[in-house]
Every structure is written in structure tokens, then in C-alpha cells.
Amino acid sequence: MNGKVLITGLLGIALITGAGLWYSIERAYYTSVTGVTEVRSYDEYLPVSDYSGIDADTSPLKMRACFQVNWDYARSDTFKKDATPLRAPRFFNCFDAGKITADLETGNATAVLLDENRPYGFNTYVAQYPDGRAFMWRQINACGDAWFSGNDLPEGCPEPTTIIIEETDPTAVIKESKASEPVNLIPSAALRFALRPKNQEVNNHG
């Protein structure tokens, strides 16, 4: 009898732990972002519509977005090998990384390098489709891979910066200062540096 109680207790703990792990990966920390009408591309802002996105304070890599564009479409393989869509949590089902990857491979979509090192060490890519659909994500670039690993920066990489944000103002101006050592990025910098959201709401699912 005691053995059955012990096994039941262990199974219960395992289930609770598993559920907590799933929640932390799939739901926790994410913020829903809507109402965005422009995305930043270097020193310009490009118009978008029907924007649906997510982001999180824990990492710039958690940003994903789906939207429509009326940009000129030019099929190109320039960034085909570099652009690697990252899997989105299941609840954000407009962003199918597997399908986007396949479409980039077959030429049904074109990878666009939207921005570099904003925040430092990360590039922003968009998979653009001829019908106006577009999907955006961030991934670590060569500069970030070397910097975060403590290695020498590849030739051509800019000097790393640390990012400071006024957390009380969602449209705060971001200041940059030179960093002499690798730094942990201030979490919210990811979203606010690249986008101009007009409405930002917390995802009630986590």
C-alpha cells in the first residue's frame, strides 16, 4: 500500500513538473503585440498591415510576427542559406516555421534581411510571399555568436553596445553606449527597438 502511494506521488510530481516545463516553453512570458503599422529596416520604416506578433522579455529570439505587406516583390536567393525561421510556440499558429523554411527552399517565398545588429548580435529576417504575406523573426548572427561566446569578433562586425531602455514608456528612446565586456541584453529592447506598436496587450494565456 505504501509503495502504491509513493509511486502515485512520484507520478503526480512528474506530471506537475512536466506541465510546468511545457508552460514555461510554450506560454510563459510571451506578450501579444497588435496594431503595428510599420517595421524598421535599418534607418527606414516600412508599412505593414494586419500585424499579429509575440515577443518576450526573456530573449530577442522569441519575437515572431505575421503580417501583410505591399512591398515590391523580387525573388532572390541572396539570404536563402542564412535565413532560418525559428519555431514559434503552438498557440501562435500563424507562424509555421517548417512551412516557411520549405517555401524559402523551393523559392515560393523570398528571405529579406530587414535589419542587422538591432539589438546587437541579432539579425531580423522576413519571409516575403508574392501574395503579400510576410513572416518576421530574429536569429543570432556571426557577430553575436562570437560575442556571446567570448571569442574575437569576425571582420566587419561593429563594436558591441549595451542597450538601455526607459521601461516606463513603451515608446521610449533607446540609448546605446559602448560595452567593454559581453553583456546581457536588456530584455524589452528586442521589440521596442524594431517596432512602433500602437497597441500592446499582455497575452492572457501566459
N, C-alpha and C positions, 0 to 999 in steps of 0.2 A: 504493500500500500504506500509506504513512504517513498519507494522507488518510483511509482507512478506519479506521485505528487511532484517529486523532484524533476522528472522528465517533463511533465506538463509545465512546470515553472520555467524550465530552461527553454522549452519551445516558445512559451509566451514572451520571454525576454528576447529571443531571437527574432520573433515576428515584430516586436516593437522596435528593435534596433534596425531591422530591415526597412520598416516603414519610415523610420526617421531618416535613414540614409537616402531612400528614394525621394522623400520630400525635400531634403536639402539639395539634391541634384536637380530635381525636376521643377520645384515650385518656389522654394525659399529664396528670398532676397530680390526676386525679379520685380521690376516696375513696368507697367504698361505705359506706352507713350503713343499719344494720338495728336492730331491737329497740327502736325509738322507740315509746312508748306515749302520748305527749302532744305537742301542738304549742302554741306560745304564741300567744295572741291578746290583745294589749295586756297587761293585768295578770292574765289568766286563762290556765289551761292546759286545753285541750280534748282529750278522749280520742280516740285513733286505734288502728287495728289493721292488721295485715298491711303494715307500713310497709317500703317499699323506696325508698331515696333515694341521691343522689350529691351531692357537694359538692367544692370545690377551694379550696386556699389562695390561688389567684391572683385570685379575684373573687367577691363575693357573688352575682353574676348566674349563677354556674354551679350553684347549688343547684336541684335538681329532686326531686320526690318523688311517689310513687303510694301510696295507702293507702285504707283503708275507714273510714267514719265512721258513727255512729248519731245524728248531729246532726239536729235538726228541719230539714226542707227547706222553704224558702219561695222560690218562683220570684220573681226580681227582676231588673230591668234597670238598677238603680242604678249598678253598676260595669261594665256591659256594654261601654261605649266605652273605659273606662280599662284594663281587664284585657287584656293582650296576651301570651299564652303564648309563651315563647321556646323555640326548637328545642333539643332535647336531642341529645347525641351518639348515634350509631346503636346503640351497644351497649346503651344504656338504653332499650329499646324499649317499655316500658310507658307512656312519656310521649310521646304523639303530638301535637305542638303544632298541626299542621294540623287534626286531627280535633277537638281541644279547642276551637280557635278557631271552627270551623264549628258545633259544638254550642252554644257561647255565643251565636253569632249567631242560630241558629234557636230558641233557648230550650230546647234539650234538656238544658242544664246552666246553672247559675247561678254568676256570679262573686261571690266573697266576699272582701272586704278583710279579711285576717286581722290585719295589723299595719302600722304606718306608722313610717318612720324608725328602723328597728331592723335593721341598723345605719343610721346617718344617710344620708339621700338615697335610701333604697330602701324600697319597699312590698312586702309579701308577700301574694300572692293565692292563693286556692284556687278551682278549678273544681269545684263540687259537683254530683253527679248524684242523681236521685231514688232510685236503687237503692243508694246508699251509697258509690259510688266517688268518690274525690277526688284531685285533682292539684294540687300546690303548686309555686310558682316565685316568684322575686323579679324586680322591674324597677325601673329608676330612676324616681323621682317628680319633680315640678316643683321641689322644694327641692334635690334632688341635681343635677338638670340645671343649675340656676343656680349652685349652689355649686362644682361641679366645673369649670364654665366660667369661674369668676371673676366672675360677674355678681351684681347685687343680688338678694337673696332675695325671692321673691314674698311678698305679705302673708299672714300666718298661719303662715309657716314657723318652726319652733323654732330656737333658736340651735344652730349645728353643734357637735358634740362629737367628740373623738378617743377611740378605744376602746383600752383596754389589757387584755391578757389574760395570765394565767399559763399559758404554753404547756405546762408540765409536767403540768398537771392538766386532763383533758378535761371536768371538771365545775367548772372554776374560776369564781369570781365575777368578773364583768366590772365594771371601774370606768370611769367616764366623767369627763372633765374638759373644760372649755371650751377651744375652739380659736380663736385669733385669725386664723388663716390656713387656707385649704383644706388638707386632709390626705389622705394615702393611708391607707385603712382597713387596720388590721392584718388580714391575710388570714383567719385562722381565726375571726374574730369572727362571720362570717356564720352558720355552722352553730351554733356553741355558744351564740349569743345567742338563737336562735329555738327550739332544740330541747333536749330532755333525752334524748339517746341512752343506752341501757343497754348497747349493744354497737356498737363502731365498728371496722370492719376495712378494711384497705387493699385496694383493687381490684387483684388480681394481674395484670390485663390492662394496667395502666398507671397 
